[in-house]
């Protein structure tokens, strides 16, 4: 009888233990499932917000083109016609010439802003050409020497992937422009059979307070870049080098 009671007690204890372990595992799995659902919701929300941001950029670009750019072009044309008046003095002609030059420069800047907001070349000629065009525009700043290079033959990717990778490269270059204390920014687009590697490297050397500021400001930008990268399955690395900062974004290509 005592033997039977001991066995029964052991079985009850074992059953309670199994129920406890099962209940704990069930709760853990439930938490994991809940976390996965929350992450999925957050990712979808982030994707929706980025899509909304791109729509706003495109709308602002259209408004600038249809309103400001057209207005500046009309004023510039009026000035050019007015300069042909034979009754104008040489001083007036010189003043109108300067105004025309300033308006031309302003119109070019507005067109650059429009392009950065909604880069048409990205859809027409692809990612590599769009990044090259961005670097070519930045050369006009003169405070930096922007060097672009390409390795390998480029390929067309999906519209979403090209847009997100372009925005990542844009943010990387923007970080170097804003927070670097160097002279050169090197942009390299490397294509091979398996992956696309985009590197941006500046030769800035910051003082202690500049490094702290760059880390703070660059951190917010890096979060946005990482979010964009996650949406398209890319990988981002940033590291300090002997002189400056190096950014890398890697995207695995699908086999042809």
C-alpha positions as a LaTeX table, in Angstrom:
\begin{tabular}{lrrr}
\hline
Residue & $x$ (\AA) & $y$ (\AA) & $z$ (\AA) \\
\hline
Unk1 & 0.00 & 0.00 & 0.00 \\
Unk2 & 2.80 & 2.37 & 0.94 \\
Unk3 & 4.57 & 1.43 & $-2.27$ \\
Unk4 & 1.44 & 2.23 & $-4.31$ \\
Unk5 & 1.09 & 5.61 & $-2.52$ \\
Unk6 & 4.67 & 6.53 & $-3.28$ \\
Unk7 & 4.18 & 5.74 & $-6.99$ \\
Unk8 & 0.94 & 7.70 & $-7.09$ \\
Unk9 & 2.56 & 10.68 & $-5.39$ \\
Unk10 & 5.43 & 10.53 & $-7.87$ \\
Unk11 & 3.05 & 10.44 & $-10.82$ \\
Unk12 & 1.09 & 13.40 & $-9.48$ \\
Unk13 & 4.30 & 15.35 & $-8.91$ \\
Unk14 & 5.49 & 14.48 & $-12.41$ \\
Unk15 & 2.15 & 15.56 & $-13.89$ \\
Unk16 & 2.28 & 18.88 & $-12.03$ \\
Unk17 & 5.86 & 19.43 & $-13.16$ \\
Unk18 & 4.99 & 18.68 & $-16.78$ \\
Unk19 & 1.98 & 21.00 & $-16.61$ \\
Unk20 & 4.17 & 23.74 & $-15.17$ \\
Unk21 & 6.84 & 23.31 & $-17.86$ \\
Unk22 & 4.24 & 23.12 & $-20.63$ \\
Unk23 & 2.47 & 26.20 & $-19.31$ \\
Unk24 & 5.74 & 28.13 & $-19.12$ \\
Unk25 & 6.74 & 27.10 & $-22.65$ \\
Unk26 & 3.28 & 27.97 & $-23.93$ \\
Unk27 & 3.52 & 31.44 & $-22.39$ \\
Unk28 & 6.99 & 31.93 & $-23.86$ \\
Unk29 & 5.80 & 30.89 & $-27.31$ \\
Unk30 & 2.79 & 33.15 & $-26.89$ \\
Unk31 & 5.08 & 36.08 & $-26.00$ \\
Unk32 & 7.27 & 35.33 & $-29.01$ \\
Unk33 & 4.23 & 35.20 & $-31.28$ \\
Unk34 & 2.95 & 38.48 & $-29.82$ \\
Unk35 & 6.36 & 40.10 & $-30.32$ \\
Unk36 & 6.49 & 38.87 & $-33.91$ \\
Unk37 & 3.06 & 40.35 & $-34.54$ \\
Unk38 & 4.10 & 43.68 & $-32.98$ \\
Unk39 & 7.30 & 43.74 & $-35.04$ \\
Unk40 & 5.29 & 43.00 & $-38.18$ \\
Unk41 & 2.89 & 45.82 & $-37.37$ \\
Unk42 & 5.77 & 48.23 & $-36.71$ \\
Unk43 & 7.52 & 47.22 & $-39.94$ \\
Unk44 & 4.32 & 47.70 & $-41.93$ \\
Unk45 & 3.75 & 51.05 & $-40.24$ \\
Unk46 & 7.33 & 52.11 & $-41.03$ \\
Unk47 & 6.94 & 51.02 & $-44.63$ \\
Unk48 & 3.69 & 52.98 & $-44.90$ \\
Unk49 & 5.34 & 56.07 & $-43.40$ \\
Unk50 & 8.29 & 55.85 & $-45.83$ \\
Unk51 & 5.88 & 55.48 & $-48.74$ \\
Unk52 & 3.95 & 58.51 & $-47.48$ \\
Unk53 & 7.24 & 60.43 & $-47.19$ \\
Unk54 & 8.14 & 59.63 & $-50.79$ \\
Unk55 & 4.68 & 60.76 & $-51.91$ \\
Unk56 & 5.14 & 64.05 & $-50.05$ \\
Unk57 & 8.56 & 64.52 & $-51.65$ \\
Unk58 & 7.12 & 63.89 & $-55.11$ \\
Unk59 & 4.27 & 66.32 & $-54.43$ \\
Unk60 & 6.64 & 69.05 & $-53.21$ \\
Unk61 & 8.85 & 68.46 & $-56.26$ \\
Unk62 & 5.85 & 68.85 & $-58.58$ \\
Unk63 & 4.76 & 72.02 & $-56.79$ \\
Unk64 & 8.25 & 73.50 & $-57.03$ \\
Unk65 & 8.46 & 72.63 & $-60.71$ \\
Unk66 & 4.99 & 73.86 & $-61.61$ \\
Unk67 & 5.12 & 77.05 & $-59.53$ \\
Unk68 & 8.54 & 78.33 & $-58.51$ \\
Unk69 & 10.62 & 76.94 & $-61.39$ \\
Unk70 & 8.12 & 78.15 & $-63.98$ \\
Unk71 & 7.88 & 81.57 & $-62.32$ \\
Unk72 & 11.67 & 81.97 & $-62.21$ \\
Unk73 & 11.94 & 80.91 & $-65.84$ \\
Unk74 & 9.31 & 83.50 & $-66.81$ \\
Unk75 & 11.04 & 86.30 & $-64.88$ \\
Unk76 & 14.39 & 85.36 & $-66.42$ \\
Unk77 & 12.93 & 85.43 & $-69.92$ \\
Unk78 & 11.40 & 88.86 & $-69.25$ \\
Unk79 & 14.77 & 90.21 & $-68.08$ \\
Unk80 & 16.52 & 88.80 & $-71.14$ \\
Unk81 & 14.01 & 90.54 & $-73.42$ \\
Unk82 & 14.29 & 93.78 & $-71.47$ \\
Unk83 & 18.08 & 93.76 & $-71.86$ \\
Unk84 & 17.57 & 94.12 & $-75.61$ \\
Unk85 & 16.00 & 97.56 & $-75.24$ \\
Unk86 & 18.28 & 100.02 & $-77.10$ \\
Unk87 & 17.50 & 102.91 & $-74.70$ \\
Unk88 & 19.12 & 101.17 & $-71.72$ \\
Unk89 & 22.39 & 102.56 & $-70.40$ \\
Unk90 & 25.45 & 100.40 & $-70.09$ \\
Unk91 & 25.08 & 100.45 & $-66.31$ \\
Unk92 & 21.48 & 99.23 & $-66.54$ \\
Unk93 & 22.50 & 96.48 & $-68.95$ \\
Unk94 & 25.26 & 95.39 & $-66.58$ \\
Unk95 & 22.80 & 95.34 & $-63.67$ \\
Unk96 & 20.29 & 93.29 & $-65.66$ \\
Unk97 & 23.06 & 90.91 & $-66.67$ \\
Unk98 & 23.93 & 90.32 & $-63.00$ \\
Unk99 & 20.24 & 89.78 & $-62.16$ \\
Unk100 & 19.94 & 87.31 & $-65.02$ \\
Unk101 & 23.01 & 85.44 & $-63.79$ \\
Unk102 & 21.68 & 85.31 & $-60.22$ \\
Unk103 & 18.28 & 84.12 & $-61.43$ \\
Unk104 & 19.93 & 81.42 & $-63.52$ \\
Unk105 & 21.89 & 80.25 & $-60.47$ \\
Unk106 & 18.72 & 80.27 & $-58.34$ \\
Unk107 & 16.80 & 78.34 & $-60.99$ \\
Unk108 & 19.56 & 75.72 & $-61.14$ \\
Unk109 & 19.45 & 75.34 & $-57.36$ \\
Unk110 & 15.68 & 74.91 & $-57.40$ \\
Unk111 & 16.00 & 72.29 & $-60.13$ \\
Unk112 & 18.62 & 70.46 & $-58.03$ \\
Unk113 & 16.23 & 70.47 & $-55.06$ \\
Unk114 & 13.46 & 69.14 & $-57.29$ \\
Unk115 & 15.73 & 66.37 & $-58.54$ \\
Unk116 & 16.86 & 65.40 & $-55.03$ \\
Unk117 & 13.25 & 65.24 & $-53.89$ \\
Unk118 & 12.15 & 63.11 & $-56.83$ \\
Unk119 & 15.08 & 61.83 & $-58.92$ \\
Unk120 & 13.66 & 61.10 & $-62.38$ \\
Unk121 & 16.91 & 59.50 & $-63.56$ \\
Unk122 & 16.41 & 56.74 & $-61.01$ \\
Unk123 & 13.46 & 55.39 & $-62.97$ \\
Unk124 & 14.92 & 56.20 & $-66.38$ \\
Unk125 & 18.55 & 55.06 & $-66.08$ \\
Unk126 & 18.88 & 53.19 & $-62.81$ \\
Unk127 & 20.61 & 53.38 & $-59.45$ \\
Unk128 & 24.24 & 53.82 & $-60.53$ \\
Unk129 & 23.49 & 56.70 & $-62.87$ \\
Unk130 & 21.34 & 58.42 & $-60.24$ \\
Unk131 & 24.11 & 58.22 & $-57.63$ \\
Unk132 & 26.64 & 59.51 & $-60.16$ \\
Unk133 & 24.33 & 62.42 & $-60.99$ \\
Unk134 & 23.97 & 63.26 & $-57.30$ \\
Unk135 & 27.76 & 63.29 & $-56.89$ \\
Unk136 & 28.14 & 65.46 & $-59.98$ \\
Unk137 & 25.71 & 68.01 & $-58.53$ \\
Unk138 & 27.53 & 68.06 & $-55.20$ \\
Unk139 & 30.77 & 69.05 & $-56.91$ \\
Unk140 & 29.30 & 72.51 & $-57.32$ \\
Unk141 & 29.52 & 73.02 & $-53.54$ \\
Unk142 & 33.29 & 73.41 & $-53.98$ \\
Unk143 & 33.85 & 72.92 & $-50.24$ \\
Unk144 & 34.24 & 69.20 & $-50.91$ \\
Unk145 & 35.79 & 67.09 & $-53.63$ \\
Unk146 & 33.28 & 64.33 & $-54.43$ \\
Unk147 & 34.86 & 61.37 & $-56.23$ \\
Unk148 & 32.64 & 58.77 & $-57.89$ \\
Unk149 & 33.76 & 55.39 & $-59.19$ \\
Unk150 & 32.02 & 52.30 & $-60.47$ \\
Unk151 & 33.21 & 48.71 & $-60.61$ \\
Unk152 & 31.39 & 46.06 & $-62.62$ \\
Unk153 & 28.33 & 46.27 & $-64.83$ \\
Unk154 & 25.23 & 47.69 & $-63.22$ \\
Unk155 & 21.89 & 45.92 & $-63.20$ \\
Unk156 & 18.33 & 47.15 & $-62.89$ \\
Unk157 & 16.61 & 46.29 & $-59.63$ \\
Unk158 & 13.01 & 46.72 & $-58.60$ \\
Unk159 & 11.72 & 50.27 & $-58.22$ \\
Unk160 & 11.36 & 49.89 & $-54.44$ \\
Unk161 & 14.88 & 48.51 & $-53.97$ \\
Unk162 & 16.51 & 51.17 & $-56.16$ \\
Unk163 & 14.64 & 53.95 & $-54.37$ \\
Unk164 & 15.56 & 52.76 & $-50.87$ \\
Unk165 & 19.22 & 52.15 & $-51.78$ \\
Unk166 & 19.39 & 55.60 & $-53.38$ \\
Unk167 & 17.94 & 57.23 & $-50.26$ \\
Unk168 & 20.44 & 55.33 & $-48.09$ \\
Unk169 & 23.35 & 56.54 & $-50.23$ \\
Unk170 & 21.89 & 60.05 & $-50.17$ \\
Unk171 & 21.75 & 60.02 & $-46.36$ \\
Unk172 & 25.28 & 58.65 & $-46.09$ \\
Unk173 & 26.67 & 61.40 & $-48.32$ \\
Unk174 & 24.59 & 63.98 & $-46.45$ \\
Unk175 & 26.13 & 62.84 & $-43.16$ \\
Unk176 & 29.61 & 63.26 & $-44.60$ \\
Unk177 & 28.77 & 66.71 & $-45.99$ \\
Unk178 & 27.24 & 67.96 & $-42.74$ \\
Unk179 & 29.50 & 66.44 & $-40.13$ \\
Unk180 & 32.84 & 65.80 & $-41.82$ \\
Unk181 & 35.79 & 68.12 & $-41.35$ \\
Unk182 & 37.60 & 66.78 & $-44.42$ \\
Unk183 & 38.07 & 67.70 & $-48.05$ \\
Unk184 & 37.16 & 64.55 & $-49.94$ \\
Unk185 & 34.18 & 62.22 & $-50.17$ \\
Unk186 & 34.71 & 58.98 & $-52.07$ \\
Unk187 & 31.63 & 57.22 & $-53.46$ \\
Unk188 & 32.05 & 53.75 & $-54.92$ \\
Unk189 & 29.41 & 51.51 & $-56.48$ \\
Unk190 & 30.66 & 47.94 & $-56.85$ \\
Unk191 & 28.62 & 45.36 & $-58.76$ \\
Unk192 & 29.49 & 41.68 & $-58.95$ \\
Unk193 & 27.56 & 38.50 & $-59.68$ \\
Unk194 & 26.34 & 38.06 & $-56.11$ \\
Unk195 & 25.98 & 41.47 & $-54.50$ \\
Unk196 & 25.94 & 45.23 & $-54.81$ \\
Unk197 & 28.25 & 47.15 & $-52.47$ \\
Unk198 & 27.98 & 50.93 & $-52.07$ \\
Unk199 & 30.69 & 52.61 & $-50.00$ \\
Unk200 & 30.95 & 56.25 & $-48.97$ \\
Unk201 & 34.16 & 57.32 & $-47.28$ \\
Unk202 & 35.16 & 60.81 & $-46.16$ \\
Unk203 & 38.59 & 61.89 & $-44.97$ \\
Unk204 & 37.32 & 64.07 & $-42.13$ \\
Unk205 & 39.23 & 64.29 & $-38.86$ \\
Unk206 & 37.00 & 65.63 & $-36.08$ \\
Unk207 & 37.91 & 67.15 & $-32.77$ \\
Unk208 & 36.39 & 65.61 & $-29.64$ \\
Unk209 & 33.35 & 67.88 & $-29.54$ \\
Unk210 & 32.80 & 67.43 & $-33.29$ \\
Unk211 & 32.92 & 63.64 & $-32.90$ \\
Unk212 & 30.30 & 63.80 & $-30.15$ \\
Unk213 & 28.05 & 65.98 & $-32.29$ \\
Unk214 & 28.52 & 63.75 & $-35.32$ \\
Unk215 & 27.70 & 60.64 & $-33.32$ \\
Unk216 & 24.49 & 62.21 & $-32.05$ \\
Unk217 & 23.33 & 63.57 & $-35.39$ \\
Unk218 & 24.59 & 60.66 & $-37.41$ \\
Unk219 & 22.84 & 58.23 & $-35.06$ \\
Unk220 & 19.42 & 59.51 & $-36.04$ \\
Unk221 & 20.32 & 59.32 & $-39.71$ \\
Unk222 & 21.73 & 55.83 & $-39.25$ \\
Unk223 & 18.46 & 54.65 & $-37.71$ \\
Unk224 & 16.57 & 55.82 & $-40.79$ \\
Unk225 & 19.09 & 54.16 & $-43.08$ \\
Unk226 & 18.86 & 50.89 & $-41.17$ \\
Unk227 & 15.08 & 50.98 & $-41.42$ \\
Unk228 & 15.22 & 51.47 & $-45.19$ \\
Unk229 & 17.84 & 48.73 & $-45.49$ \\
Unk230 & 15.71 & 46.27 & $-43.52$ \\
Unk231 & 12.72 & 46.88 & $-45.76$ \\
Unk232 & 14.63 & 45.71 & $-48.84$ \\
Unk233 & 16.91 & 43.16 & $-47.18$ \\
Unk234 & 20.14 & 45.18 & $-47.34$ \\
Unk235 & 22.87 & 45.41 & $-44.70$ \\
Unk236 & 24.53 & 48.59 & $-43.42$ \\
Unk237 & 27.86 & 49.01 & $-41.67$ \\
Unk238 & 29.51 & 52.19 & $-40.43$ \\
Unk239 & 33.00 & 52.32 & $-39.00$ \\
Unk240 & 35.65 & 54.81 & $-38.01$ \\
Unk241 & 38.85 & 54.64 & $-40.00$ \\
Unk242 & 42.21 & 56.32 & $-39.48$ \\
Unk243 & 40.88 & 59.46 & $-41.11$ \\
Unk244 & 37.15 & 59.94 & $-41.38$ \\
Unk245 & 34.18 & 57.58 & $-41.50$ \\
Unk246 & 33.29 & 54.79 & $-43.87$ \\
Unk247 & 29.71 & 53.76 & $-44.66$ \\
Unk248 & 28.86 & 50.53 & $-46.43$ \\
Unk249 & 25.58 & 49.16 & $-47.71$ \\
Unk250 & 25.41 & 45.65 & $-49.14$ \\
Unk251 & 22.55 & 44.21 & $-51.13$ \\
Unk252 & 22.44 & 40.56 & $-52.17$ \\
Unk253 & 21.53 & 40.18 & $-55.85$ \\
Unk254 & 19.26 & 37.50 & $-57.17$ \\
Unk255 & 20.92 & 35.18 & $-59.63$ \\
Unk256 & 19.96 & 35.76 & $-63.24$ \\
\hline
\end{tabular}
